């Protein structure tokens, strides 16, 4: 194209983000500026969402500063994207400051703030905002309910979580999804109620899928819980649906090891080797001077040796 306006550039940035090409999306922005095309609200909204998804706080702050200098006045979508970005980057206070200063909040605003508090383990604030949201006459949706259930799971508020789950169905008329069921399983597991979690799964009106059985298997070693019978049952149902599920095999191996069931554990590991199954190594990354450094478990790249040396000093 010979002529590219703000919408053209923004559409291309959005396309990269939708295809999870975050670096390409972020790198296209300075190219847009270099061509003398000024960003619009939606440009910043898309980029804030992209930056939040990979937690590039430094770049997010720089972009926010530019947005304040470039665009006078925020629209609702832009403010919501800012709340989400700061919450996902770990700056929950900045997210709440923007949320508190908003003249108008929609359901997305409330959901983003509630989920932000929940993911930071601040259950009381999440539940407080949920209560205020209801007082304003805004009906919750599935995302809202997932946020408050997550908050209860992180804080170990079993009774409150069960109350909210029941209210979701009986008061608000919402059908629980897979993610809500998994959240409740985690809530019960964190409280050591593995048997209750199994009974909850067995009473579900829908046929549990591999994700639900995987969640039940996962809590069998949570906080010292090592229920072999529940683990065996959950693993059996999980592997019937997904025979090559590596995390399921690993979780069951860990339960066997914790309960000194060495023969079963050895047999399961042998089975994994015969099937060619390998656990995917953990991965993390850090942004240093605009460059992303990726670390996988067990790696020690020479280019990152100076980072290790500084940590060891």
C-alpha positions, 0 to 999 in steps of 0.5 A: 500500500502506498498510503497507510493511515492510522487505521491501517497500521492499527489493523496490522498491529492487531493482526499480529497480536491476534496471531500471538506474534507479540514482538512483531506487533510491538516492533511495528509501532515505532515503524508507524511513528517513523512514517509520521502516522500518529497512533489513535486510541485503538492503537494504544488499546491493542498494544496495551493488551499485547504488552500485558500478555507478556508482562513487559512492564517497562515498555508498558509504562513507556507506552502509557507515558506516550499515550498521555502526551499524545492523546488527551482523554481516554475512552472506556476501551483504552482505560480497560486495557490499561487496567488489564495491562498493569494488573498482568504486569504485577502493578495492581495498585496502578491498575486500581488507581486507573479503575478508581479514577474512571467516570464510567465503568462497564462490566469489563472494567469490573471483571478486569479489576476483580480478576486482577485482585484475584490473581494477586491473591487479594481476595478481600479486595476482589470480593469487595469490588464484587459486592459493590458491582452488585450494589450498582445493579450490574449483573455478573457473568461467567468471567466475574464468577471465575474471578471471585472463585479464583479469589476464594481458592487463593485465600482458602475461603471454602464456604464463601466459594461454595456459596458463590458457586451456588449463587452463580446457578441459583441466583444469577442463572449462569451455567458453570463452565469447565473453568468454573468447575476447575476453580472449585476443584482447586478451591477444595484441593487447597483446603485439603478436601480431596474427597469432596472434590472427587464427589463434586466431579462425580455429581457434575451434570455434564460429562467431565473432560480431560481438563477436569480429571486433570485438575482433580489429579493435580490436587492429589499432591497439593499442600501435602495431600496424597490421596492415592485412590482418588489419584488412580481414579482421576488418572484412569479417567484422564488417560482414557480420554488422553492416553499421551497426556504427559502432565497426567503421567507425571502427576500420578508418578509424583503421588506414587513417590510421595506414598512410597509406591515405588513399584507403581512409580517405576512401572509408570515411568517405564511406560512413559519411556516406551511411549516416547513421552517426555516432560516439557521443561519449564520456561521463563523469560526476562526483558533486559534493555529491550531484548527478551532472554528466554530460559528453559529448565536446565539451560545455561546459554553462554550469551546469558552467562553474565546474568548467572554470574551476577546472581551468584555473586 
